[in-house]
Amino acid sequence: MDRLKIDLKYNKGYSWYIENNFYFKGYVFDNEQSLEGRSAVKYIKESIYQNNDIEIAVSKLNGIFSLIYKSYDQLIICVDRVRTFPLFYSAKNERIIISDDAEACLDETIRTNKSAKEEFQYTGYVTGDNTLIEDVSQVQAGELVYLTPQSRSSIFYHEYLQKNDPADQVGTDKLSLSKVFTDISHRLKNSLKGKTPVIPLSGGYDSRLIAVMLKERGVEDAVCFTYGRKDNPEIDISRKVARSLGYKWHFIEYTPELIKGYIQDDDFKEYYRYSSNHTSMFYMQEYFAVRELKKLIPANSVFIPGHSGDFFGGSHLDKQIALSKTENEIVDHIIRKHFVLMRVKNDRKNRLKKRIKHQISGKNDNVNYSYFENWDLKERQAKFVVNSSRIYEHFGFQHLLPLMDNELMDFFAKTNLKQKMNKILYNKVIVNGIFHKYDLNFTNEIQAKRKDIRIQKLKETVKKILPSKIVDKYKYKLNRIGDTYYYIEITDLMKKELMSKNINIDVSGRDKNSIIVQWYLHKLETRGKCINLNL
């Protein structure tokens, strides 16, 4: 029996390139040049040789990638800083299996990891290196894993942490950030290589920034699109941006007819299994839009979503997080912010706190709030936000992530708190500089202002004070008003299927994604391969 097995199944979008026991998927940059396949592998091998250390070499790679190196008795595996292409492994009975399909890592009946299922219900993803399957692990964002039949070890070659040293906080002026965006735009242009760029253009800043970057570099054939309800407040801004830049624009209206019967569709069944892969909630927001858009765009199109400029700019930071002084406070903020799909029961909160504390401990000399940021990057950004790109791959398209560029990440890892809070520096550079140049600042912006954020926080506080029966009575109507992307109708079909089978549905959370999570777990439970799903 082969003690070291590599079983790679997915070649949608980006394909695996294999050369002499070296497996690579994605792209990396050599300065401004984008490298794929053979050229990428050659570049990585040369970097390993020059540094005489694979950890140093990998830490310098800028791009989105997964790689595997197989020697006689050892496997080395890693993914990029945001886990763009998930990898899984099992090491049992002195046998190692690596795959991009979690189920392929086991030859036996799947046993569900109960603690992983618990947090999956609250967040929509499994944290750390666990998966929903016992004895199967995932490679974490920024992690390098060494495997032999007898041992396993790993290191994080990248962590999004900020030193607790004012002297280390540099490059926080507008000119420096403007240069970062200029550098990224050059790399973005060089990554296209004749492909047609397609931008999911919302009313926010990140996707607009990408559109302007392309225009700045002389790209004239970009395609922009918006989707959702016909009264979507983002439509007007998105259309104005596209027309101002001279780009084609499509609106995909979500209707009962568009989503009719999707749950029974074989294409959807293939998508949700591929996208979730026993670690992440499958993303539905863009599914129908990309399915329809495929009929309207060239086959060589590449999607360029705005993940996750605003995160690095500081959109996730609030005053409470920024002023945290203890590890326990950080843990509480993580639960408050991210464990929201269902109400966390008191008897389970201590177990969750213990797990989170283990994930953020052992790191010293960093500002407290950066532990929150690092957890957010490796968990929510990697396993929820970036994982949404599975939609593009499912429909056969590649994608680029310019705002996950190392240069932007490293810049904001050194930016002081005052410039990060409320995205002060990020918005100044984009709004006053980049957007102003193209007259793309509008009076009816939907970008959240400090006043709006305070009002939303007040609403959440009132929800906690009011009896749950009163909140639930009006929740449906309130949610529909803000349901831009048709999630109520999409998830209602899932609810009806669960109810038809007498499955109890927990509606205690404040997010429709909780229905998707419960539907997915039920599907796993009834596939015939899983056992021990009940908590």
Disulfide bonds with the S-S distance in Angstrom:
none
